[in-house]
Amino acid sequence: MKKIAVVILNWNGAKLLEQFLPSVVAYSEEATIYVADNASTDTSIEIIQSKFPQITIIKNEGNYGFAKGYNVALQQVEEDYYALVNSDIEVTENWLAPILSVFDNEANVGIIQPKILDYKNKAYFEYAGAAGGYIDQFGYPYCRGRMFDTLEKDQGQYNDDVDIFWASGACLFIRKDIYRKLNGFDDDFFAHQEEIDLCWRAFNLGYTARYTSKSVVYHVGGATLNEGNPRKTFLNFRNSLLMLTKNLPERKLFIILFLRLCLDGLAGIQFILKGKFKHCWAIVKAHFAFYGLINKNLKKRNSKNRSDYYRSKSIVYQYFVKNGKVFEP
């Protein structure tokens, strides 16, 4: 058995599979390749069977979303290391070798992210992960190479290997034993920010997440749920609150949650001023959904939740008030 499994979650992504599977097949000799299909109704299965017979298909019984989709599929995958890869990722030659080297030689590293560049503009970092992620004390995520909607050009400024707080679900590597110890992604999230929650839970248990620039992939981004979709706004705001509820240290839990709810209100006002009323309503719905799940998620808390989870106190302040548009080392 090979050490690493490349697992691509798919739902009605026939065109993406045709476009991006060739690079995965060409450059992943070290891996067993799987496509975990969330009950697609298009020609995804037929395309894999006819054009990529070397790929193993895992058929989920329903469209479980990102979180549960992977959780169900990975019960059938026994390689030591998992590479969870979006269907809109183009990989590059030797992308797996640096990952295997870190996992094989650094036992403390449980999660790894490669350099993620924009498939549509390959000189720039891509929104979902860029050169590795962090959060501020209010749970707002940001990356080296991406602050809110500002993307940096790749000029070699992040050609390094560094510890990070979270790795992007667009292309995330994790040891099988750690994934299973954490019980995988949180099914309640469905999609969006489940990878940050997973990395936070791993961090609370003392595991290290790592970024390496030696592995490079290109990501289309927004291929399954585009940036302007109110559904994405709903999931991001609800899931961020759920993540805070589960992972904040006890002494900071309620004050941070209260302040975050207030900041969400300001975000809603900003949407109104921009005429994006559906997005404002999505935040309102996200809050009510959060209230319905708060007790359930309080029970998921770990007594080992750490207080040193954030690198910046407020990315909102740094970006919008101090005009800090790029990552500060």
C-alpha positions in Angstrom: 0.0 0.0 0.0 1.2 3.5 -0.8 1.7 6.0 2.0 -0.5 8.8 0.7 -4.0 8.9 -0.7 -5.2 11.8 -2.8 -8.9 12.1 -2.2 -11.0 14.5 -4.4 -14.5 15.2 -3.3 -16.9 15.7 -6.2 -20.5 16.7 -6.7 -21.7 17.3 -10.2 -18.2 18.4 -11.2 -17.9 16.4 -14.5 -16.3 19.3 -16.4 -13.9 20.0 -13.5 -12.8 16.4 -13.3 -12.1 16.3 -17.1 -10.0 19.5 -16.8 -8.0 18.8 -13.6 -7.7 15.1 -13.1 -5.1 14.8 -15.8 -2.6 16.8 -13.8 -3.3 14.8 -10.6 -2.8 11.5 -12.4 0.3 12.7 -14.2 2.1 14.0 -11.1 0.9 11.7 -8.3 2.8 8.4 -8.8 3.5 8.2 -5.0 -0.3 8.2 -4.2 -3.4 6.2 -4.6 -6.0 8.4 -6.1 -9.7 8.4 -5.1 -12.7 10.4 -6.1 -15.3 10.6 -3.4 -18.6 11.3 -5.2 -21.5 13.0 -3.3 -24.2 11.2 -5.3 -23.7 13.3 -8.5 -26.5 13.4 -11.1 -24.3 14.4 -14.0 -21.8 12.3 -15.9 -19.0 12.4 -13.3 -18.9 8.7 -12.6 -19.0 7.8 -16.3 -16.1 10.1 -17.1 -13.9 8.7 -14.3 -14.7 5.1 -15.4 -14.0 5.7 -19.0 -11.1 8.2 -19.0 -9.4 7.6 -15.6 -9.8 3.8 -14.9 -6.8 3.9 -12.5 -8.8 6.1 -10.1 -10.8 4.4 -7.3 -14.4 5.8 -6.9 -16.1 6.0 -3.5 -19.8 6.5 -3.9 -21.5 8.4 -1.1 -25.2 7.9 -0.8 -26.2 11.6 -0.8 -24.8 15.1 -1.2 -23.3 15.3 2.2 -21.5 18.6 1.6 -17.7 19.0 2.2 -17.5 18.0 5.8 -19.7 14.9 6.0 -18.8 13.9 2.4 -15.1 13.5 3.4 -15.9 12.0 6.8 -18.0 9.2 5.1 -15.6 8.6 2.3 -12.4 8.5 4.4 -13.7 5.6 6.4 -12.8 3.6 3.4 -9.3 5.0 2.9 -6.4 3.4 4.9 -3.3 5.1 3.6 -1.2 6.8 6.3 -1.5 10.3 4.9 -4.6 12.0 3.3 -4.4 14.7 0.6 -7.8 16.3 0.5 -7.9 18.1 -2.8 -10.7 20.2 -4.4 -11.8 19.2 -7.9 -10.7 22.6 -9.2 -7.1 22.2 -8.3 -4.2 21.8 -10.8 -1.2 20.2 -9.2 2.4 20.5 -10.4 5.3 18.1 -10.8 6.8 16.8 -7.6 4.0 18.4 -5.5 3.8 15.3 -3.2 7.5 14.8 -2.5 8.0 17.7 -0.1 4.8 16.7 1.8 6.0 13.2 2.3 9.4 14.4 3.4 7.9 16.5 6.2 5.5 13.8 7.4 8.2 11.2 7.3 10.8 13.3 9.2 8.8 15.5 11.5 6.5 13.6 13.7 5.1 16.7 15.4 3.6 18.0 12.1 0.1 16.7 11.7 -1.3 19.0 8.9 0.4 20.6 5.9 -0.6 23.1 3.2 1.2 23.8 -0.1 1.5 27.1 -1.8 -1.8 27.9 -3.4 -1.8 30.2 -6.4 -4.6 31.5 -8.5 -5.3 29.3 -11.5 -6.8 32.2 -13.5 -3.9 34.5 -12.7 -0.9 32.3 -11.8 1.3 35.2 -10.7 -0.9 35.8 -7.6 -1.9 33.9 -4.5 -5.4 32.4 -4.4 -8.0 33.5 -1.8 -8.5 30.1 -0.2 -5.3 29.5 1.7 -2.6 31.4 -0.2 0.6 30.8 1.8 -1.0 29.5 5.0 -3.7 30.8 7.4 -4.2 32.4 10.8 -7.1 33.9 12.7 -7.4 36.9 14.9 -8.9 36.8 18.4 -12.4 37.2 17.0 -12.1 34.2 14.7 -11.6 36.2 11.4 -9.4 34.2 9.1 -6.6 35.6 7.0 -3.6 34.3 5.1 0.0 35.2 4.2 -0.7 36.5 0.8 -4.4 37.3 1.3 -6.0 39.8 3.7 -9.8 39.9 3.2 -10.1 40.5 -0.5 -6.6 41.8 -1.1 -4.4 39.3 -2.9 -0.6 39.6 -3.1 1.5 38.8 -6.1 3.8 35.9 -5.6 7.3 37.4 -5.6 8.9 34.8 -3.5 8.1 36.5 -0.3 6.6 33.3 1.1 9.1 30.8 -0.2 9.7 29.2 3.1 8.5 26.5 5.4 6.7 27.9 8.5 4.2 26.8 11.1 0.7 28.2 10.5 -2.6 28.0 12.3 -4.9 26.6 9.6 -4.5 24.9 6.2 -6.9 25.5 3.4 -9.5 22.8 2.6 -8.8 23.4 -1.0 -5.6 21.3 -0.6 -5.0 20.0 2.9 -2.7 17.1 3.9 -3.3 15.4 7.2 -2.1 12.2 9.0 -4.8 9.6 9.0 -4.5 8.8 12.7 -4.9 12.5 13.6 -7.9 12.9 11.3 -9.6 10.0 13.0 -8.6 11.0 16.5 -10.3 14.3 15.8 -13.4 12.5 14.3 -12.7 14.3 11.1 -14.6 17.5 10.1 -17.6 18.7 12.0 -20.7 17.5 10.1 -22.7 20.4 11.4 -20.7 22.8 9.2 -21.7 21.2 5.9 -19.2 23.5 4.1 -16.9 26.5 4.7 -14.5 27.0 7.6 -14.7 23.3 8.6 -11.0 23.1 7.8 -10.2 26.0 10.2 -12.2 24.2 12.9 -10.3 21.0 12.3 -7.0 22.7 12.5 -8.0 24.6 15.7 -9.0 21.3 17.3 -5.7 19.8 16.3 -3.9 22.9 17.7 -5.7 22.5 21.0 -4.3 19.0 21.2 -0.8 20.1 20.5 -0.4 19.2 16.9 1.4 21.5 14.4 0.2 22.7 11.0 2.8 23.6 8.5 3.0 25.5 5.2 5.6 24.5 2.6 6.3 26.5 -0.5 8.1 23.5 -2.0 4.8 22.1 -3.1 2.7 24.3 -5.4 -0.9 24.0 -6.7 -3.2 26.2 -8.6 -6.8 26.7 -7.5 -9.8 28.1 -9.5 -11.8 29.0 -6.4 -15.5 29.5 -6.1 -16.2 26.7 -8.6 -18.9 25.1 -6.5 -20.3 28.1 -4.6 -19.3 31.5 -6.0 -18.2 34.4 -3.9 -21.4 36.4 -4.4 -23.8 33.7 -3.2 -25.8 34.6 0.0 -25.6 30.9 0.9 -21.9 31.2 1.3 -22.3 34.3 3.5 -24.7 32.3 5.7 -22.4 29.4 6.0 -19.3 31.5 6.7 -21.0 33.6 9.5 -22.8 30.7 11.1 -19.8 28.3 11.0 -17.4 31.0 12.4 -19.6 31.4 15.4 -19.9 27.6 15.9 -16.1 27.3 15.6 -15.6 30.0 18.3 -18.1 28.3 20.6 -16.2 25.0 20.4 -12.6 26.2 20.5 -12.2 29.4 22.5 -10.7 29.2 26.0 -13.3 29.3 28.7 -12.4 32.7 30.1 -12.7 34.4 26.7 -15.7 32.5 25.4 -18.7 34.7 26.1 -17.0 38.1 25.8 -15.5 37.2 22.4 -18.8 35.7 21.2 -20.6 38.9 22.2 -18.1 41.2 20.5 -18.2 39.0 17.4 -22.0 39.2 17.2 -21.7 43.0 17.3 -19.1 43.0 14.6 -21.3 40.8 12.5 -24.0 43.4 12.9 -21.7 46.0 11.5 -21.0 43.7 8.6 -24.7 43.5 8.0 -25.1 47.3 7.9 -22.2 47.4 5.4 -24.1 45.0 3.2 -27.2 47.2 3.4 -25.2 50.3 2.4 -23.9 48.4 -0.6 -27.4 47.3 -1.6 -26.7 43.6 -0.8 -29.8 43.0 1.2 -29.8 39.2 0.7 -26.3 39.0 2.3 -27.5 41.1 5.3 -30.5 38.7 5.6 -28.0 35.8 5.4 -26.2 37.1 8.4 -29.5 37.4 10.4 -30.3 33.8 9.4 -26.8 32.7 10.4 -27.2 34.1 13.9 -30.6 32.4 14.4 -29.1 29.1 13.1 -26.2 29.6 15.5 -28.6 30.1 18.5 -30.3 26.9 17.6 -27.0 25.0 17.7 -25.2 26.7 20.5 -26.0 24.1 23.2 -25.0 21.2 21.0 -21.7 22.9 20.3 -21.0 23.9 23.9 -21.0 20.1 24.6 -18.2 19.7 21.9 -15.8 21.9 23.8 -12.5 20.5 24.9 -11.0 21.2 28.4 -7.6 21.7 26.7 -8.6 24.8 24.6 -5.6 27.1 24.4 -5.5 30.8 24.7 -2.6 31.4 22.3 -4.6 30.7 19.2 -4.4 34.1 17.5 -1.6 36.0 16.0 -3.3 39.4 15.5 -5.8 41.0 17.9 -8.0 42.4 15.2 -7.6 42.0 11.5 -10.7 44.1 10.9 -9.0 47.0 12.7 -5.6 46.4 10.9 -7.2 46.2 7.5 -10.0 48.8 7.5 -8.6 51.4 10.0 -4.8 51.1 9.7 -5.0 50.2 6.0 -2.9 47.1 6.5 -3.6 45.4 3.2 -0.8 42.9 3.3 0.4 40.3 5.8 2.8 41.6 8.4 5.5 39.0 9.4 
